[in-house]
Amino acid sequence: MPKIDPASSPSYSQNPSEQELKNKAKAIYHVLAPRKIHSSTLEGWSTRAAIHEMGLMLKTYKADLQQSNSSHLKQIDWIVYNLEYASSIQDLINVTDENASLIPQMICLKIAALKVGESLVFPGGYMGISNRPGRGNLPGHAILYEVIAEPNQKYSFIINNTGDGIGHHKTNTMSKRTQQLEYRNLDAQDLNGDFWFSICKLKKNPRRNVKDIYRFIDKKLNKHNGNKVSSRQIKFQRTGICAWKSISTWVQGKMAPGLKTKKRRTHEEIMYYRCKKNWIENKIQELKDPILQNYIKEHMVAHKKTFISSSIEKISVFFKIFFKKECKPHRYYQGEKLIELLNNELQQKKQRLEKKLDILIAKTKVSDESFPGD
């Protein structure tokens, strides 16, 4: 497996750098935004940075579990390893085109070594372009692919996508749910070096949609014999958080598997929600740091939408067009009010997770102390 240089990875220290502060602010934004919190400066996160943050989330939770000798430790190690491998592949894709032939070879060898039930994840989607002369940035989009080893030397290929391109999946816009797209009963030849070379090439070429990506995958993997199916149900992402959302939904599917919420096992859901709650609590503690607070005040202006303000916003469009007057119906937050708003939203997030945990623990008919990690 390619090694990741720790010196180049985002990290957290007592004297944080500009990049470290930015990653901390982005982490808070991504867990909240933009349902209520909006900031164009903190939208978007690289796959590598999102994986690093998820790794911190899992490793911190694992440290708590070790004190209780939890049986979930190996599973968390496996998830972290898979994500770090995907991050190392992302690094190779980013560096130069010289790795174009190296990556497919690595992936094919990795797939061949998988045991039944094991899998690997691959960072997909397409890259964006920064600082285009006179045209600004062209945003990219992150998707997470997964290959799972099945019995009889067969494989499944899963597209874990929560944003651009979900029209190719089975979706329900009313409930804001979509389903992973899965190709089953694949041979090693279906996922050969040429396939991964093309996936890398598509990822390197910036584009405004994912039609070419889905068209290519379907042409290669759809055998028209029922091997293309809808898999696990997941939520749509909110704007600007594709890297984090694609990773977090994959992690949830591994920690608490099940095609739908009602089909998940209670003990596994408890593990996942406790892990998430632990992460939210860490964000609440980080937000107490005056240095981080100052960074957020300088780089973020947020507004909280209400039902009334959203309605007024639609009406204001007509005022702007016909009367050339602009209306700002949202409540804007800056300075200390912004920090207070972020903290309140994190606290509400934590309380919702605690309610979910109370319900799940009640289902098990055992005491809370029977579950490690709190």
C-alpha positions in Angstrom: 0.0 0.0 0.0 1.4 3.5 -0.8 2.5 5.4 2.3 1.0 8.7 3.3 3.5 11.3 4.4 2.3 12.4 7.9 4.0 15.8 7.5 1.8 16.6 4.5 -1.5 15.4 6.2 -3.9 17.8 7.9 -3.4 17.6 11.6 -4.3 19.4 14.8 -1.9 20.9 17.3 -1.7 23.4 20.1 -0.4 26.0 17.6 -2.6 25.4 14.6 -1.6 26.6 11.1 -3.9 28.3 8.7 -4.6 25.0 7.0 -5.4 23.3 10.3 -7.8 26.0 11.3 -9.4 25.9 7.9 -10.0 22.1 8.2 -11.5 22.5 11.7 -13.8 25.2 10.4 -14.8 23.1 7.4 -15.5 20.1 9.7 -18.0 22.2 11.7 -19.5 23.6 8.5 -19.9 20.2 6.9 -21.7 18.6 9.9 -24.2 21.6 10.0 -24.4 23.2 6.6 -26.2 24.4 4.6 -29.5 23.4 6.1 -29.3 26.4 8.4 -25.7 27.6 8.1 -24.4 29.0 4.8 -20.9 30.0 3.8 -19.4 30.0 0.3 -15.9 30.2 1.8 -16.2 26.9 3.6 -18.0 24.9 0.9 -16.2 22.0 -0.6 -13.6 19.7 0.9 -11.0 17.6 -0.7 -11.5 13.8 -0.5 -8.1 13.5 1.3 -9.0 16.0 4.0 -12.5 14.5 4.4 -11.0 11.0 4.8 -8.5 12.4 7.4 -11.3 13.9 9.4 -13.3 10.7 9.3 -10.1 8.8 10.4 -9.8 11.1 13.4 -13.5 10.5 14.2 -13.1 6.7 14.1 -9.7 6.6 15.9 -11.0 8.8 18.8 -14.0 6.6 19.2 -11.8 3.5 19.1 -9.7 4.9 21.9 -12.8 5.0 24.1 -13.8 1.4 23.0 -10.4 0.0 23.9 -11.1 0.7 27.5 -14.0 -1.6 27.3 -12.5 -4.3 25.1 -15.1 -3.8 22.5 -15.5 -6.4 19.7 -15.9 -3.6 17.2 -12.2 -2.6 17.3 -11.3 -4.8 14.3 -14.1 -3.5 12.2 -13.1 0.1 12.9 -9.4 -0.7 12.0 -10.6 -2.2 8.7 -12.7 0.8 7.9 -9.8 3.2 8.6 -7.4 1.1 6.6 -9.7 1.2 3.6 -10.1 4.9 3.8 -6.4 5.5 4.1 -5.8 3.3 1.1 -8.4 5.4 -0.9 -6.6 8.5 0.3 -3.2 7.2 -0.9 -4.8 6.4 -4.3 -6.2 10.0 -4.4 -2.7 11.3 -3.8 -1.3 9.3 -6.7 -4.1 10.6 -9.0 -3.4 14.2 -8.0 0.4 14.1 -8.5 1.2 13.5 -12.2 -0.1 11.6 -15.2 2.9 9.2 -14.8 0.8 7.2 -12.3 -1.9 6.6 -14.8 -0.6 3.1 -15.5 0.6 2.4 -11.9 -2.8 2.9 -10.3 -4.7 0.3 -12.3 -2.0 -2.3 -11.6 -2.3 -1.6 -7.9 -6.0 -1.9 -7.8 -6.1 -5.1 -9.8 -3.6 -6.7 -7.4 -5.6 -5.5 -4.4 -8.9 -6.9 -5.8 -7.2 -10.3 -6.5 -6.1 -10.4 -2.9 -9.5 -9.8 -1.4 -11.2 -12.5 0.6 -14.9 -13.2 0.4 -16.7 -10.3 2.1 -13.8 -8.0 2.0 -13.8 -4.8 -0.1 -11.8 -1.8 -1.1 -13.0 1.8 -1.8 -11.8 4.0 -4.6 -12.2 7.8 -4.8 -14.4 8.6 -7.9 -16.3 11.4 -9.4 -14.5 14.3 -11.2 -12.1 17.0 -10.2 -12.7 20.7 -10.3 -10.5 23.6 -11.6 -9.4 26.5 -9.3 -8.7 30.0 -10.4 -9.7 29.9 -14.0 -8.7 33.2 -15.7 -11.7 35.4 -15.8 -14.1 32.6 -15.0 -13.6 31.6 -11.3 -13.6 28.1 -10.0 -15.2 25.0 -11.6 -16.3 22.7 -8.8 -15.7 19.0 -8.9 -17.8 16.3 -7.3 -16.8 13.3 -5.1 -18.2 9.8 -5.4 -17.0 6.7 -3.6 -16.8 3.4 -5.5 -16.6 0.1 -3.6 -15.6 -3.4 -4.9 -16.7 -6.3 -2.7 -15.4 -9.9 -3.1 -18.3 -12.4 -3.4 -18.2 -16.2 -3.4 -17.1 -18.2 -6.5 -14.5 -15.5 -7.4 -17.2 -13.0 -8.3 -17.3 -9.3 -7.4 -19.8 -6.5 -6.8 -19.2 -2.8 -7.8 -21.1 -0.2 -5.9 -21.5 3.5 -6.7 -21.9 5.5 -3.5 -23.1 8.9 -4.7 -25.2 11.5 -2.8 -25.2 14.4 -5.2 -24.5 15.2 -8.9 -25.6 12.2 -11.0 -28.1 10.6 -8.6 -30.7 10.9 -11.4 -29.0 7.6 -12.6 -30.0 6.0 -9.3 -33.4 5.0 -8.0 -34.5 8.1 -6.1 -37.4 9.5 -4.1 -37.2 13.3 -4.2 -40.1 13.7 -1.7 -38.2 11.8 1.0 -34.8 13.1 -0.3 -33.6 9.5 -0.5 -31.6 7.7 -3.1 -30.1 4.2 -3.4 -26.6 3.0 -4.2 -26.2 1.6 -7.6 -24.7 -1.9 -7.6 -23.4 -4.2 -10.3 -23.2 -7.8 -9.1 -21.8 -11.1 -10.4 -18.8 -9.5 -12.0 -15.6 -11.3 -13.1 -12.1 -10.1 -12.4 -11.8 -9.3 -16.1 -14.7 -6.9 -15.9 -12.7 -4.9 -13.3 -9.4 -5.1 -15.2 -6.6 -2.5 -15.7 -8.3 -0.9 -18.6 -11.4 -0.3 -16.6 -9.5 1.4 -13.8 -7.4 3.4 -16.2 -10.6 4.8 -17.7 -12.0 5.6 -14.3 -8.9 7.5 -13.4 -9.0 9.4 -16.7 -12.6 10.4 -16.2 -11.8 11.6 -12.7 -8.9 13.8 -14.0 -11.0 15.5 -16.6 -13.1 18.3 -15.1 -16.7 18.3 -16.3 -20.1 19.8 -15.2 -22.0 16.5 -15.1 -21.4 12.8 -14.6 -23.1 11.5 -17.7 -19.9 10.2 -19.2 -18.9 8.4 -16.0 -22.2 6.6 -15.6 -22.4 5.8 -19.3 -18.9 4.3 -19.2 -19.5 2.2 -16.1 -22.9 0.9 -17.3 -21.4 0.0 -20.7 -18.7 -2.1 -19.0 -20.5 -3.6 -16.1 -24.2 -3.9 -17.0 -24.6 -7.5 -18.4 -28.4 -7.0 -19.0 -29.2 -10.2 -17.0 -30.3 -8.5 -13.8 -26.9 -7.9 -12.3 -27.6 -4.1 -12.1 -29.7 -3.5 -9.0 -30.5 -0.8 -6.4 -28.8 -1.3 -3.1 -28.7 0.5 0.3 -30.8 3.5 0.8 -29.0 6.8 1.6 -29.8 10.5 2.0 -29.3 13.2 -0.6 -26.4 15.5 0.3 -26.7 19.2 1.0 -24.8 21.7 -1.1 -21.0 21.7 -1.1 -20.4 18.6 1.1 -20.1 15.8 -1.4 -16.6 14.5 -0.2 -17.7 14.3 3.4 -21.2 12.9 2.7 -20.0 10.2 0.3 -17.5 9.0 2.9 -19.8 9.3 5.9 -22.6 7.4 4.2 -20.2 4.6 3.3 -18.9 4.4 6.9 -22.4 4.3 8.2 -23.2 1.4 5.9 -20.2 -0.6 7.2 -20.8 0.2 10.9 -24.6 -0.3 10.7 -25.4 -2.3 7.6 -28.9 -2.8 6.2 -30.7 -1.8 3.0 -33.0 0.5 5.0 -33.1 1.9 8.5 -35.6 -0.6 9.8 -33.4 -3.5 8.6 -30.3 -2.4 10.6 -29.3 -4.3 13.7 -29.8 -2.3 16.9 -26.4 -3.0 18.5 -24.6 -1.9 15.4 -26.7 1.3 15.1 -25.8 2.1 18.7 -22.1 1.8 17.8 -22.5 4.2 14.8 -24.6 6.8 16.6 -22.3 6.8 19.6 -19.3 7.3 17.3 -21.1 10.2 15.6 -22.1 11.7 19.0 -18.5 11.5 20.2 -17.4 13.4 17.1 -20.0 16.1 17.6 -18.9 16.5 21.2 -15.3 17.0 20.0 -16.5 19.7 17.6 -18.2 21.5 20.5 -15.0 21.4 22.5 -13.0 22.6 19.5 -15.3 25.6 19.0 -14.4 26.8 22.5 -10.9 27.6 21.2 -10.5 31.4 20.8 -8.1 31.0 18.0 -10.6 28.9 16.0 -13.4 31.3 16.9 -11.3 34.2 15.5 -10.7 32.3 12.3 -14.4 31.5 11.8 -15.3 35.1 12.5 -12.9 36.3 9.8 -13.8 33.7 7.1 -17.4 33.0 7.6 -20.7 34.9 7.4 -23.7 32.7 8.1 -27.4 33.2 7.9 -30.2 31.1 9.3 -33.2 30.5 7.1 -36.7 30.4 8.6 -40.0 29.5 6.9 -41.0 33.1 6.8 -37.7 34.4 5.5 -37.7 31.7 2.7 -41.1 32.8 1.6 -40.1 36.5 1.7 -37.0 35.6 -0.4 -39.2 34.4 -3.2 -41.3 37.5 -3.1 -38.2 39.7 -3.0 -37.2 38.3 -6.4 -40.1 40.2 -8.0 -39.2 43.4 -6.1 -35.6 43.1 -7.4 -36.8 42.6 -11.0 -39.7 45.2 -11.2 -38.6 47.8 -8.6 -34.9 47.3 -8.7 -34.8 46.9 -4.9 -33.0 44.1 -3.1 -34.5 42.5 0.0 -32.5 40.5 2.5 -35.0 38.5 4.5 -32.5 36.2 6.4 -31.1 36.8 9.8 -27.3 37.3 9.3 -24.8 36.3 12.0 -21.3 37.6 12.5 -18.8 37.8 15.3 -20.0 36.4 18.7 -23.5 35.8 17.3 -22.1 33.5 14.7 -20.2 31.5 17.3 -23.3 31.3 19.4 -25.3 30.1 16.5 -22.8 27.4 15.5 -22.6 26.2 19.1 -26.4 26.0 19.4 -26.7 24.0 16.2 -24.0 21.5 17.4 -25.8 21.2 20.7 -29.1 20.5 18.9 -27.4 17.9 16.7 -26.0 16.2 19.8 -29.4 16.2 21.5 -31.0 14.5 18.5 -28.4 11.8 18.5 -28.9 11.3 22.2 -32.7 10.8 21.6 -31.9 8.2 18.9 -29.6 6.4 21.2 -32.2 6.4 24.0 -34.7 4.8 21.7 -32.2 2.2 20.4 -31.0 1.3 23.9 -34.6 0.9 25.1 -35.1 -1.6 22.3 -32.3 -3.8 23.6 -34.0 -4.0 27.0 -30.6 -3.7 28.7 -29.0 -0.9 30.7 -26.9 1.8 29.0 -23.8 0.5 30.9 -23.8 -2.6 28.8 -22.6 -0.6 25.8 -19.0 0.7 25.6 -17.9 4.0 24.3 -19.8 6.7 26.3 
